[in-house]
């Protein structure tokens, strides 16, 4: 009877723990990145009443007779399956699709989390809601990221300036009409930039000749506004009967008469210019210069690269998020605030970029929701309740039998 009572007490404790785990799962049903847990029971030690015996001459063997001494919690396992996707539209919300953890720094402690809800502090650091700083590889001033180096704090410096770039190349494309009369001029314009990022309007002028077209480029004089040639010698363009530039025609214009403060020359690609019978449509679709700008916003790529978008329309890499995997994520210890720390049985953190080494990809503007299944949790809640009730009934029954035994003396 005493054995049954103590076994039932262990059952009460075990089912109370199961209730605690289930209650915690239900409480975190809307926690970003939360992974549900499950209490695993195992039988405790058994008392041997009679040992088993081997068969002998003329006798059969006997099995051991053992009475169990209750139940205990073997462990609390974690369900690492992927949670559902919740689209938020926030540029600072990141979701890991697959294995891996975000790496964050909290004081002198490196932690890991599946919760991708981040924000900024006054220094521009990307932080969790609890203040831990997101880790990765910051880019150099020219946008180069060395993922073989040491990870550090990821910062998005809004308002940071971007140096200007002088125009060095350009492109002309479209058609110069073969039906145009000699002396016809076609003009198209584009804005270029000098070394200081100053805008300079440039006009390309094409004039029909008896053998093809001449091309030259001009800019306005800063004082008078009169056109100033940007080419030492205009280019003579000739075309084949099929409308393509001939091999003897230049494949590019060279703008070598540039104003002070503009390192040149500028090479303008002509390979997309044709001479067909259709109307003239030649344009200047591109050049590679830009003015100074400031960082206005950013975007995240699937590989974790953070790309800054500047007010001058240019884009440059700011940094790349680091992801970590573990040989046994079930061995991680919870550190609070939806984060984990490595433990004896988790293995070391294997840090790298998204999409490599078994790490998942990243999805910006979305969060991974909790993987708690309420239907399963409520079923487990019922089982834990009934188990607790049944064990309490064993205790009351054992107590009634002991009471009957005491009353035998009367």
C-alpha positions as CSV (number, residue, x, y, z in Angstrom):
1,X,0.0,0.0,0.0
2,X,2.8,2.4,0.8
3,X,4.4,1.5,-2.6
4,X,1.2,2.4,-4.4
5,X,0.9,5.7,-2.5
6,X,4.5,6.8,-3.3
7,X,4.1,5.6,-6.9
8,X,0.9,7.8,-7.2
9,X,2.8,10.7,-5.7
10,X,5.4,10.4,-8.4
11,X,2.6,10.3,-10.9
12,X,1.1,13.5,-9.5
13,X,4.5,15.2,-9.9
14,X,5.0,13.9,-13.4
15,X,1.6,14.9,-14.6
16,X,1.9,18.3,-12.9
17,X,5.1,18.8,-15.0
18,X,3.2,17.8,-18.1
19,X,0.5,20.4,-17.2
20,X,3.2,23.0,-16.8
21,X,4.7,22.2,-20.2
22,X,1.3,22.2,-21.9
23,X,0.3,25.4,-20.2
24,X,3.5,27.1,-21.4
25,X,2.9,26.0,-24.9
26,X,-0.6,27.4,-24.9
27,X,0.7,30.6,-23.3
28,X,3.2,31.0,-26.3
29,X,0.7,30.2,-29.0
30,X,1.4,33.7,-30.5
31,X,5.0,34.0,-29.6
32,X,7.2,34.7,-32.7
33,X,9.5,31.8,-33.5
34,X,8.4,29.7,-30.4
35,X,8.9,26.0,-30.6
36,X,6.5,23.7,-28.7
37,X,7.7,21.2,-26.1
38,X,6.5,17.9,-24.9
39,X,7.1,16.1,-21.5
40,X,8.4,12.6,-22.0
41,X,7.7,10.0,-19.2
42,X,9.6,7.0,-18.3
43,X,9.2,4.3,-15.6
44,X,11.2,4.8,-12.4
45,X,13.1,2.0,-10.6
46,X,11.4,-1.3,-9.8
47,X,11.5,-3.4,-6.7
48,X,12.4,-7.0,-7.3
49,X,10.2,-9.4,-5.3
50,X,11.6,-12.5,-7.0
51,X,14.5,-12.9,-9.4
52,X,14.1,-14.9,-12.6
53,X,15.5,-18.4,-12.9
54,X,16.9,-20.3,-15.8
55,X,15.4,-23.7,-16.9
56,X,16.9,-26.8,-15.3
57,X,16.6,-30.5,-15.5
58,X,13.0,-31.3,-15.4
59,X,12.0,-27.7,-14.4
60,X,11.1,-24.7,-16.4
61,X,12.5,-21.2,-16.0
62,X,10.8,-18.4,-14.1
63,X,10.4,-14.8,-14.8
64,X,11.4,-12.1,-12.4
65,X,8.6,-10.6,-10.3
66,X,9.0,-6.8,-10.0
67,X,6.8,-4.0,-8.7
68,X,7.3,-0.6,-10.3
69,X,8.0,2.4,-8.0
70,X,6.4,5.1,-10.0
71,X,7.2,7.4,-13.0
72,X,9.6,10.2,-13.7
73,X,10.2,12.8,-16.4
74,X,12.7,11.4,-18.8
75,X,13.1,14.7,-20.6
76,X,11.3,17.6,-22.2
77,X,11.7,17.5,-26.0
78,X,11.4,20.4,-28.4
79,X,9.5,20.3,-31.7
80,X,11.7,22.1,-34.2
81,X,9.3,21.9,-37.2
82,X,8.8,25.1,-39.2
83,X,6.2,27.6,-38.0
84,X,3.6,29.3,-40.2
85,X,4.5,32.4,-42.2
86,X,3.0,35.7,-41.1
87,X,3.5,38.6,-43.6
88,X,4.1,41.9,-41.9
89,X,5.5,44.2,-44.6
90,X,8.1,45.6,-42.1
91,X,11.6,45.8,-43.6
92,X,13.1,44.8,-40.3
93,X,11.1,41.6,-39.9
94,X,13.1,38.5,-41.1
95,X,12.0,34.9,-41.2
96,X,14.2,31.9,-41.6
97,X,12.8,29.3,-44.0
98,X,14.6,26.1,-42.9
99,X,17.2,25.4,-40.3
100,X,19.2,28.0,-38.5
101,X,19.2,30.7,-35.8
102,X,19.9,34.4,-35.9
103,X,23.0,35.4,-34.0
104,X,22.6,38.2,-31.4
105,X,24.9,39.8,-28.9
106,X,23.5,40.5,-25.4
107,X,26.2,42.2,-23.3
108,X,29.2,39.8,-23.4
109,X,27.0,36.8,-24.2
110,X,26.4,35.4,-27.7
111,X,22.8,34.1,-28.0
112,X,20.7,32.5,-30.8
113,X,17.1,33.0,-31.7
114,X,14.4,32.1,-34.3
115,X,12.5,35.3,-33.6
116,X,13.2,37.7,-36.5
117,X,11.4,40.8,-35.2
118,X,14.1,43.5,-35.2
119,X,14.3,47.3,-34.8
120,X,16.9,50.0,-34.4
121,X,18.5,51.8,-31.5
122,X,19.7,55.4,-31.7
123,X,23.1,54.3,-33.0
124,X,21.5,52.5,-35.9
125,X,22.2,49.0,-34.6
126,X,19.6,46.4,-35.5
127,X,18.3,45.0,-32.2
128,X,15.8,42.5,-30.8
129,X,12.9,43.8,-28.7
130,X,15.0,42.9,-25.6
131,X,18.0,45.0,-26.8
132,X,20.3,42.3,-28.1
133,X,22.3,43.4,-31.2
134,X,21.9,41.4,-34.5
135,X,25.2,40.0,-35.7
136,X,26.7,39.6,-39.2
137,X,29.4,40.9,-41.5
138,X,29.4,44.7,-42.0
139,X,30.4,45.9,-45.4
140,X,33.4,48.1,-46.2
141,X,32.9,51.6,-47.5
142,X,32.8,50.4,-51.1
143,X,30.2,47.7,-50.3
144,X,32.5,44.6,-50.1
145,X,31.5,41.9,-47.6
146,X,34.1,39.4,-46.3
147,X,32.1,36.5,-44.9
148,X,35.3,34.7,-43.9
149,X,36.0,37.4,-41.3
150,X,34.7,37.9,-37.7
151,X,31.1,38.7,-37.3
152,X,30.1,42.0,-35.5
153,X,27.2,44.3,-34.8
154,X,25.0,45.0,-37.9
155,X,24.3,48.7,-38.3
156,X,22.1,50.5,-40.9
157,X,23.3,54.1,-40.8
158,X,20.4,56.1,-42.0
159,X,21.4,59.5,-43.3
160,X,24.9,58.3,-44.1
161,X,26.4,59.9,-47.1
162,X,27.3,58.2,-50.4
163,X,30.2,59.7,-52.4
164,X,29.5,60.9,-55.9
165,X,30.9,59.1,-59.0
166,X,31.9,60.8,-62.2
167,X,30.5,59.5,-65.4
168,X,32.9,57.3,-67.3
169,X,30.7,55.3,-69.6
170,X,27.5,55.8,-71.4
171,X,25.2,54.1,-73.9
172,X,23.4,55.2,-77.1
173,X,20.6,53.0,-78.5
174,X,17.9,53.2,-81.1
175,X,17.5,54.0,-84.8
176,X,18.8,56.7,-87.1
177,X,16.4,56.8,-90.1
178,X,17.9,55.8,-93.4
179,X,15.1,57.8,-95.1
180,X,16.2,61.1,-93.5
181,X,17.3,63.8,-95.9
182,X,20.9,65.0,-96.0
183,X,21.4,67.7,-93.4
184,X,18.8,66.3,-91.0
185,X,19.8,66.6,-87.4
186,X,18.7,64.4,-84.5
187,X,19.3,65.3,-80.9
188,X,18.9,63.4,-77.6
189,X,20.0,64.4,-74.1
190,X,21.2,62.9,-70.9
191,X,22.5,64.2,-67.5
192,X,26.1,63.3,-66.6
193,X,28.1,64.0,-63.5
194,X,31.6,65.3,-62.8
195,X,33.9,64.2,-60.0
196,X,32.1,66.3,-57.4
197,X,28.7,64.9,-58.5
198,X,27.6,68.1,-60.3
199,X,24.9,67.6,-62.9
200,X,26.0,68.4,-66.4
201,X,23.4,68.2,-69.3
202,X,24.9,66.5,-72.3
203,X,23.4,66.6,-75.8
204,X,24.2,64.0,-78.5
205,X,23.7,65.5,-82.0
206,X,23.5,63.4,-85.2
207,X,23.6,65.0,-88.6
208,X,22.7,63.0,-91.8
209,X,25.5,63.0,-94.5
210,X,25.7,61.5,-97.9
211,X,27.4,58.4,-96.6
212,X,25.9,58.1,-93.2
213,X,25.8,60.3,-90.1
214,X,28.2,62.4,-88.0
215,X,27.9,62.4,-84.3
216,X,29.2,64.7,-81.6
217,X,28.4,65.7,-78.1
218,X,27.9,69.2,-76.5
219,X,27.3,70.7,-73.1
220,X,26.1,74.3,-72.3
221,X,28.7,76.9,-71.4
222,X,28.2,77.8,-67.6
223,X,28.3,81.5,-68.4
224,X,26.5,81.9,-71.7
225,X,24.6,78.7,-72.1
226,X,26.1,78.3,-75.6
227,X,26.9,74.7,-76.7
228,X,30.5,73.7,-76.1
229,X,31.8,70.6,-77.9
230,X,32.9,67.7,-75.8
231,X,34.7,65.9,-78.6
232,X,37.9,66.9,-80.2
233,X,36.7,65.4,-83.5
234,X,33.1,64.4,-84.4
235,X,32.7,60.8,-85.3
236,X,31.6,59.7,-88.8
237,X,29.2,56.8,-88.7
238,X,28.6,54.5,-91.6
239,X,26.2,51.6,-91.8
240,X,25.8,48.4,-93.9
241,X,22.9,47.9,-96.3
242,X,21.2,45.9,-93.5
243,X,21.4,48.8,-91.1
244,X,24.2,47.8,-88.8
245,X,27.3,49.8,-88.0
246,X,30.2,48.9,-90.4
247,X,33.4,47.5,-89.0
248,X,35.2,50.7,-90.0
249,X,32.8,52.9,-88.0
250,X,33.7,53.6,-84.4
251,X,31.8,51.4,-81.9
252,X,31.9,54.2,-79.3
253,X,32.1,57.9,-79.0
254,X,35.0,59.4,-77.0
255,X,34.1,62.5,-75.0
256,X,37.6,63.9,-74.4
257,X,37.0,67.6,-74.1
258,X,35.7,67.7,-70.6
259,X,35.4,70.7,-68.2
260,X,37.8,71.1,-65.2
261,X,36.9,68.8,-62.3
262,X,35.9,65.9,-64.5
263,X,38.4,63.1,-65.0
264,X,37.9,61.5,-68.4
265,X,37.5,60.6,-71.1
266,X,33.9,59.3,-71.3
267,X,33.3,56.3,-73.6
268,X,29.8,56.1,-75.1
269,X,28.8,52.7,-76.6
270,X,27.2,52.8,-80.1
271,X,26.7,49.1,-80.8
272,X,23.0,49.4,-80.3
273,X,22.5,52.2,-82.9
274,X,21.0,51.1,-86.2
275,X,20.1,52.7,-89.5
276,X,16.8,51.3,-90.8
277,X,14.1,52.9,-92.9
278,X,11.9,53.5,-89.9
279,X,11.7,56.9,-88.1
280,X,14.7,57.9,-85.9
281,X,14.3,56.8,-82.2
282,X,17.9,57.1,-80.9
283,X,18.1,57.8,-77.2
284,X,20.7,57.8,-74.4
285,X,19.3,55.3,-71.9
286,X,22.2,55.0,-69.5
287,X,25.4,56.4,-68.0
288,X,27.3,55.2,-64.9
289,X,27.7,58.5,-62.9
290,X,25.7,59.8,-60.0
291,X,25.6,62.6,-57.5
292,X,26.1,62.4,-53.7
293,X,23.3,60.8,-51.8
294,X,22.2,59.7,-48.3
295,X,20.9,56.3,-47.2
296,X,17.1,56.3,-47.2
297,X,16.0,52.7,-46.9
298,X,17.3,49.1,-47.3
299,X,16.2,45.7,-48.5
300,X,17.1,42.1,-47.6
301,X,18.1,39.4,-50.0
302,X,17.6,35.6,-49.6
303,X,21.2,35.2,-48.7
304,X,20.9,37.7,-45.9
305,X,22.6,40.6,-47.7
306,X,21.3,44.0,-46.6
307,X,21.4,46.4,-49.5
308,X,21.1,50.2,-48.8
309,X,19.2,52.4,-51.2
310,X,20.5,56.0,-51.4
311,X,18.7,59.2,-52.4
312,X,20.7,59.4,-55.6
313,X,19.1,56.1,-56.7
314,X,22.3,54.0,-56.1
315,X,22.3,50.8,-54.2
316,X,25.2,49.4,-52.1
317,X,25.6,46.5,-49.7
318,X,25.6,47.4,-46.1
319,X,26.2,44.0,-44.5
320,X,25.1,40.4,-44.4
321,X,23.2,38.6,-41.6
322,X,24.9,35.6,-40.0
323,X,23.0,32.4,-39.3
324,X,24.1,29.5,-37.0
325,X,23.2,25.9,-37.0
326,X,23.9,23.2,-34.3
327,X,24.5,19.5,-34.6
328,X,21.8,19.0,-31.9
329,X,19.5,22.0,-31.5
330,X,17.5,20.0,-28.9
331,X,20.5,20.3,-26.6
332,X,20.3,24.2,-26.5
333,X,19.4,25.9,-23.3
334,X,16.7,28.6,-23.2
335,X,18.1,31.9,-22.1
336,X,14.9,34.0,-22.0
337,X,13.5,36.5,-24.5
338,X,13.0,33.7,-27.1
339,X,16.7,33.1,-27.3
340,X,19.0,30.1,-26.7
341,X,22.6,29.5,-25.6
342,X,24.8,26.5,-26.4
343,X,25.0,23.7,-23.8
344,X,27.0,20.5,-23.3
345,X,25.0,18.5,-25.7
346,X,24.1,21.0,-28.4
347,X,27.5,21.2,-30.1
348,X,29.3,24.3,-31.2
349,X,27.6,27.0,-33.3
350,X,28.4,26.7,-37.0
351,X,28.1,30.2,-38.2
352,X,27.8,31.1,-41.9
353,X,25.6,32.7,-44.6
354,X,22.0,31.8,-45.4
355,X,21.4,29.1,-47.9
356,X,24.8,27.4,-47.3
357,X,25.8,24.5,-45.1
358,X,22.3,23.4,-44.5
359,X,21.1,26.8,-43.3
360,X,17.8,28.1,-44.5
361,X,17.0,31.1,-46.6
362,X,15.7,34.4,-45.4
363,X,12.4,36.1,-46.1
364,X,12.1,39.8,-45.5
365,X,8.8,41.4,-44.4
366,X,7.6,38.2,-42.7
367,X,7.8,36.4,-39.3
368,X,7.8,32.7,-38.3
369,X,4.9,32.1,-36.0
370,X,4.7,29.7,-33.1
371,X,4.4,26.0,-34.2
372,X,2.0,25.2,-31.2
373,X,-0.9,23.1,-32.3
374,X,-3.8,24.1,-30.0
375,X,-5.8,20.9,-30.8
376,X,-2.9,18.8,-29.8
377,X,-2.2,20.9,-26.7
378,X,-5.8,20.7,-25.5
379,X,-5.8,16.9,-26.0
380,X,-2.6,16.7,-24.0
381,X,-4.2,18.9,-21.4
382,X,-7.0,16.5,-21.0
383,X,-4.6,13.5,-20.7
384,X,-2.6,15.3,-18.1
385,X,-5.7,16.2,-16.1
386,X,-7.0,12.6,-16.2
387,X,-3.6,11.2,-15.3
388,X,-3.4,13.6,-12.3
389,X,-6.9,12.6,-11.2
390,X,-6.3,8.9,-11.5
391,X,-3.1,9.2,-9.4
392,X,-4.9,11.2,-6.8
393,X,-7.5,8.5,-6.7
394,X,-4.8,5.9,-6.0
395,X,-3.7,7.9,-3.0
396,X,-7.2,8.2,-1.6
397,X,-7.8,4.5,-2.2
398,X,-4.6,3.6,-0.4
399,X,-5.5,5.9,2.4
400,X,-8.9,4.2,2.8
401,X,-7.3,0.8,2.9
402,X,-4.9,1.9,5.6
403,X,-7.8,3.3,7.5
404,X,-9.6,-0.1,7.3
405,X,-6.4,-1.7,8.6
406,X,-6.2,0.6,11.6
407,X,-9.9,-0.1,12.4
408,X,-9.3,-3.9,12.5
409,X,-8.1,-3.5,16.1
410,X,-11.4,-2.1,17.2
